[in-house]
Amino acid sequence: MRKQRPTNLAINTIALPVTAYASILHRVSGVIVWFAMISLLLVLCCALQSKQSFNDIKAAVNDYFILQFVIWGYLTALSYYCLGTLKHIVQEFGYCEELDSGKAISWLVIVLALVLSIICAGWVWL
């Protein structure tokens, strides 16, 4: 007996729906948020030690573009993670569970995350 199995498992050639991309982005952003929390808690501990250490951290963030970029990336990941979590909560209550409405809410989350990313960029760099 011969089993028919898929032969093309290259993920870059498989057309995934937007719901799959939203789910993958939610998981990736969750990992980024949790790993970024470690460094942000260390920075918070240093900033709370004295006024001078707070001013040193503030000056470093103002002077180095890479730190600003890391902060912007963290805020972007956090905003997408929060929006994705809200999407899951809405779906847990029984709304937007069908394919069409699931696609619509996934697009909404992605577009809102892009808007929040632009707002965060303005907040960090302006």
N, C-alpha and C positions, 0 to 999 in steps of 0.2 A: 504494500500500500504506500503510495507516494503522497506526501503532504505538499500542498501548494503554499509556499512561504514567500513573503516579500523578499525581493532580492536587492532593491534599492533602499538602503537605510541611511543615505547621506542626508543629514538634517538640512543642509543648505539647498537641497533640491526639492524638498517637500514643502508644499504651500500650506502654511498654518493659518488658521483663522485668527482674527484680531483678539479673540478671547484667549487664545493660547499665548500670544505675545503679551497681553495684559497680565496673565498669570505668571509668566516667566519674569517679567519686569518687577512684579510685586515680590517675588521670591528673592531676586537679585538685590532689590532695594532694601529688603529686610536684612539681608546679610551685611550690606554696606552700613546700614544704620547701627546694627549691633556691634560691628567691629569699630565703627567710628566712636561709639559711646566710650570705649576704653580710653582712647586718646583724649576725648573731650573731658572726661572725668579727671584725668591727670592734669590737663590744662586748668580746669576749674579749681582743683586743689592748689595748684601753684598760684593762681590768680587771687585766691582768698587768703594767702599767707600774709601779704602786706600790700600796702598801697604802691610801693615801688615795684613789686613783682607784677601787680596788675598793670601798671603803666608800661613795664617792659613788654608784656604780652601784647598790649594794645599797640605799642609802637611797632612790634614785629609784624603784626597783622596789617598795619597800615603801610609798612615799607615793602613787604615781600608779596609779589603777585601770586606766587605759588600757594602761599597760605590762604590768600583770598579765594583762589580757585578751589582749594580743598574745602573751605567753608561753604562756598557756593555749591559744590558737588554734594556735600553732606546735606545741605538744606533742600536741594533738589531731590535727593533720594528719600529724605524724610517726608517731603510733601507728597511724593508719589506713593510712598508706603502708607501714609495716612489716608489718602484718597482711595487706594486699593482696599484698605481695610474697611472703609465706609461702604465700598461697593460690595464686599463680602457680607457685611452686616445687613445691607438692604436685601441681598439675595437670600440670606438666612431667614428673613421674615417672609419669604415666598414671593417677592417681587423680582421682576426682570430675570426669571429663570429660563424662559424660552430662548430659542436661538436668536431670533431677531432682536428681542429686547436685551439679551445678554451682549450682543454685538454693539447695540446702541449705548449701553451703560459703559462698556469697555472703551469705546471711542470717546465718550464723555470724560472718563477718568484720564485718558491719555492727553486729551486737549486741555483739560483743566490743569494737569501736571505741567504741561508746557507753559501755560500762562503763569502758573506759580513759579516756575523756573525763571522766567523772564523777570517777574517781580522780585525774586530773590537776587538775581543779578543786579538789578537796579539798587536794591538795598545794600548789597555788599560793595559795589563799585561807585555808587554816587553819594 
